[in-house]
Amino acid sequence: MAALIAITEKAGKAIAMMTKFETSAREATALMRVVFEPTPLQRNDYLSDKFDAEIYLKREDLSPVRSYKIRGALNAMRKLRAAQPDMNRFVCASAGNHAQGFAYVCRHFGVMGEVFMPVTTPQQKIDKTRAFGGDSIKIRLTGDYFDQTLAAAQSHCVEIGAHFLSPFDDPDVIEGQASVAVELLAGLGRAPDMIVVPVGGGGLSAGMTKFMSHAAPDTQFRYIEPTGGASLMAALKDGAPVTLPQIDSFVDGAAVARIGEHTFAELKDVPPAHVYLAPEDRICGTILEFLNIEGIVLEPAGALVLDALEDLRADIKGKTVVCVTSGGNFDFERLPEVKERAMRYAGRKKYFVLRMPQRPGALREFLDLLGPDDDIARFEYLKKSARNFGTVLIGIETREAGTFDDLFARMAKAGFDHRDITNDPVLSEFLI
């Protein structure tokens, strides 16, 4: 009997805690209206037709700072200042969206903020952060890698008695990010069948999961991580947050080496089968697809969930699905790299080393082997004397991936030996 009472009391406390979180998240959302309007929830006809489902996009890329990060920063700073009215110095470490949300909020509250960024941060991100914060922020460039930047920021916080505002691993930040779910339910007018959400440090996914588990418990979640930053999947495997030995920083808004302690506490019961990985090069194709077809500008982390829809095709058919496009801070100087990676992933661009006979007419013979849709994008020819063959580094683009099989067959028949280095990590990095 005593055991039954204990279990009942525990369940009652859990319900009460969840109700408290739901109430707090709704209150936080209402208070955000002083700063910005709800981001749009839009049905996307293109995706709905493509996947035979009702697909909506929660457009966090259309927030004042073009990402959801403003939400957590606003809520955390508001609550801290309510508890400690004299606190007027804040510090953050970020090379992207959190820095911009932090800067915007510092300016709103009229407090001083210091943003620590890696020395390698693109100037475009530095300029945007400064524009949002104005005279309310100071930017400090330190460290070649984010871990070095983070350590410097936290050390500085202790020295000057400021408050460090975490990008994700803070209960008040998590509560602020839950406002995305609050707006989603209000905008849709009902609970969706599924929410597809990106995962980096876990602030957004933890907040939305915690809120919906009580407000709409029948709604399923699918969590999408970049292949080169699968910190949630690693934590679920080990039962606790672990630090990945290395990450691919291309999806800079979601490539996190270690998921947060507070965020994982809310995500620890996620079924591993509900976590999907999106390859960085495939994400590039999704960025281009939405830029060219829908006119929507997404950063890699913002395109993360849309890229995974193909993997979810069977699960989402006939259902109402909401995808959170988490950010649109895309630096167009990266566009050539994005196009390059997308074409290589799709098999429409290859690089290979060609063994070219050192005799008159050999180059013409090779060119005659190319098809009508084959375009030479790179050609480096090093002719060495006293050699029967020279080496050519060549890059070719084509319309259909399958045409390369025919081209290589023609080359082999004509006696042109080659080595495909497109996916060779050592040679492609050195030569390309």
C-alpha positions, 0 to 999 in steps of 0.5 A: 500500500505504501509503495502504491501511495509513493508511486501515485504521489510521484506521478502527481508531482510529475503531472504538476511539474509538467503543468507548471512548465506548460504554464510558464512556457505560455506565459513566456510566449505571451511576454515575447509579443512585446519584442516580436510577433509570432513567426509564421506557420505556413502550409507548404504545397510543394512538400505536401504534394511531394510527400503526400502529406499535410506539411507545414513549416514553422518559419523560425528563419523569419524571426527578427534575428532569422533564427529561434535563438532570440526566444531562449535568450529573451526568456532567460535574461528577462527572468534573471533580471526579474530575480536580480534587478541589479544584474546588467552585465552578460556574456555569451560565446557563439559564432552564429545565431545565439550571438545575434539573439543575445545581442538583440536582447541586450539592446532591448533590455539596455544591458551590457553584453560581451560576445566572445567569438572565434577568431575565424568567425566570418566578418558577415556574422560579426557585422550582423551581431554588432548591428543587432546589439549596437552600443549595448554589446562588445565583441571579443575575438579569441580562440581558433576553435569554439571550445577555446572561445567558450573557456575564455568567455566563462573565465571572463564571466567569473572575473567581472561578475557577469552572467553567462547566458548559455546557448542551450544548456539552461532551464530558462533557455529551454523554456523560452525555446518551448514558445515555438511549440506554443505558437505552433499549436495556436497557429494550427488550431490542433495538434499535428501528428508529427513534429520534425525538429533539428537537434544541436545542443538540444535547447529547441528540441528539449523545450518543444518535447517537454511542452508537447508531452503534456499539451499534446501527448499524442504528437510524435517527434522526429529528431534530425542531427547532422551526420558530423554532429550526432551528439544526441544519438551518442548520448542515447547510446551511452545513457549520458552526454558524451563529447564527440571526438570530432565534428563537421562544422558545416552545419554550424547551427547544429554541429555540437560536440556535446549535448547539454546536461539539462537538455539531455535530461528532457531527451533521455527517453527519446527512442533512438529509432526516432533520431535521424542523421542528415549527411552534410553534402545532401543538406547542400542539395536541400538548400539549393532546392528551396532557394531555387524552387520556393525562394526560401533562404535557409542556412544548413541547420535551417534545412536540416529537417527538410532534408530528412523528409525523404527518410521519413516518407513512409512515416509521414504519408497522409499525416499532418507534419510540422517542420521547424526551419530553425534559421536563415542566416545564410552567407551567400559567399558559401553558395559555390561551396554548397553547390559543389558539395550538392553536385558531388553528393548527387553524383553529378560532379566528379574529379579524377586523375587522368593518365594522358599519353604524351603524344600529339592528338591525345587531348583531342581524342579524350575530348571526343569521348565526352558526351553532350551534357559533360562539362569540364569544370577543372583541368590541370595538365602537368607535362613532364619531359622524358615521360610517355604519359602526363597527369591531368587533374580533371573535374567534370559536371553532368546533368545525370549521375549515370552518364559517368558510367558510360564515360568511364567505359568509353575512356577504358576502351580508348586506353585512358586510365583514370582514378576517381578521387571524388570521395577520397578524403585525402587526395580530394582535400589536397588536390581539390 
